[in-house]
Amino acid sequence: MATPNAHYGFAERWLPRLVLAPSFFLTLVFLYGFIAWNGYLSFTESRLLPNYEWAGLVQYQALFENERWWVAVRNLGIFAVLFIGGAMAIGITLAILLDQKVRGEGAIRTIYLYPMALSFVVTGTAWKWMLNPGLGLEKLMHDWGFTSFTFDWLVNSDMSIYTVVIAGLWQSSGFVMALFLAGLRGVDDSIIKAAQIDGASLPRIYWKIILPALRPVVFSTLMILSHIAIKSFDLVMALTGGGPGFSSDLPATFMYSMAFTRGQTGLGAASAMMMLATVAAIVVPYLYSELRKDQHG
Amino acid sequence: MRNLKWGIVAASMSVAFAAQAAEVEVLHYWTSGGEAKAAAELKKMMEGKGNKWKDFAVAGGGGENAMTALKTRVVSGNPPAAAQIKGPSIQEWGDEGVLASIDSVAKKEGWDKVLPPVVSNVMKYKGQYVAAPVNVHRVNWLWVNPELLKKANAKVPTTWDEFFVTAAALQKAGIQPLAYGGQPWQDSTVFESVALGVGGVDFYKKAFVQLDPATLSGPTMVKVLETYKKLKPFTDKNAAGREWNLATSMVINGKAAMQFMGDWAKGEFLAAGKVPGKDFLCVAAPGTANAFTFNIDSFAMFKLKNKDAEKGQQDLASTLMSPAFQEIFNLNKGSIPARTDAPMAKFDECGQKSATDFKASAGKGSLVPSWAHGMAMKSATQGAVYDAVTQFWNNDGMSAKDAAAKLTQAAKTK
């Protein structure tokens, strides 16, 4: 007869594995399995529907000769730099200002954080109305009598990508602020007091002591923002629909229109692999350095 | 938009599991006023034959969203009974081996006798009917609000020179000359009419049907592109991204005087209670009076696992081709029947003119497929050409010559 203890030991050993198995299995199939499938499709001549005949690198060749793809890549460059840089700068500034023990901090924090609660589709649609020359800001200024005022970035193919940046910043800056505010609160007060006794000015304390102490926060924020930037899709679709023309296309919208609305599944798969490679180029070194740190204990 | 799309995909997947026999699920993209009415007629007739109609409507004028939804369903092995597919796309789907033959119905009802060959060829895959045509749209129309033209003392243009005189007169009178929707398929719809008017039928066929590089990059094409771009000052700034039916409503409401659009626009006028010939005019786009760019809507049938559903499919094919349906459907949709023996008496002057021109141009060889509406090129090529046209329209720094080079490059997309 087995003792109750032996039963317990069995459950203790197997229960976690059993509970984790479904999610492990699902991740394996639906994430890594589909990545592999997509990778394979990118080496085929797939048109309307998937086709499994090996065709080598033709899709990648077609991709690199496609002007629209390069427009999308260039837009991603502009968007990523301005979006990540801008959101970090605005977020840190707001966090430092809020850190000065202002009255009503809770309310202000909520106001700034609130855009994060909206989906990008809502943000995009709202900004589409505000930036539309015939409906929003430009019309308002004209109605107020400033008839020479123009702000037509939304319908200007050279500037349309910047409207995506504006809406993205509005959405994400508050979130960055919240992350940094939490980080700032975590910095040991005694270090700051010591610096103050040594006669350091407040900007100097922030620049030399507090921000360096926030290195982990900076890294996680960068990670979050850069993957938002690379996979950005809904914001562009809602705000500009990729237009005018295809001037505000991003790789994600390019992939969607090739794979789903035109019969070019293979080309879409190739562009998706390029996006995956970009994300991997950012995430893998980060994970590597994090894991190595763990080993050193 | 996107949420809607996913919603539809999700909804269709959830119902799919509960699918029952003799239910006919039909994917279409007739969602705006006049079109939705036409779709409702089809539903009524199918239900009259004892079938259960399941509507699978996906919004978006050019049908791009509908094709996305369709692809999802076919890949998952659960296609709808029939889907609105047209032109060379029928062949593309045929190549994938997912279409079902309806040749038995077609033989029994003698479709070959009532359809012009230019139409029936498109409906067949390897000699067998796989799709049923419901209508013929003419794309090269110009819709005119005569009251505004009268106000500006301008006349209805028949050539491109006249068009620009009229447009300038309208603008001088403070009226917006052209209602325009800045979406890629609409850009190409207008561009196609310009090309036909400026370049003529032979040029059109060489450039867009045969995709001849010399024609695509030649001086006539440069002239076509220049003429097309000259339209831009006569449109408004907010045109970017506007849906076609909103542009049509600008003509209906007197906010703009003219619009280039296929005859599905007529449905919008009629739905607003306007009378053709009095409240609005339909004229051939400048310089294209003797030609006809056709866009044929058709339903392709998909192979289904459920054998009971095949009866529904055959009923559907037979209903779609019946003269009674073709008449009532096209009265609502603004197009003309695909079968040449359907009664035309109830049609208004736009419809009758269209039918006369259809038969006349078929005889003269000036009946040309509308490439902007998927009647001439494979979807990948068409998409690339869309990109070139839309880029030229939106980028004011691009010269017509560069654009012609881009077009030539785009036409090479396979």
Interface residues (C-beta under 8 A of the other chain):
Chain A: R47 L48 L49 P50 E67 R68 V121 N132 P133 G134 L135 D152 L154 V155 S157 D158 F233 D234 M237 A238 T240 G241 G243 P244 G245 F246 S247 S257 M258 F260 T261 R262 G263 Q264
Chain B: M1 R2 N3 E64 N65 M67 T68 K71 V74 V75 E92 W93 D95 E96 V98 G182 Q183 P184 D236 K237 N238 A239 A240 G241 K378 S379 A380 Q382 G383 D387 T390 Q391 W393 N394 N395 K406
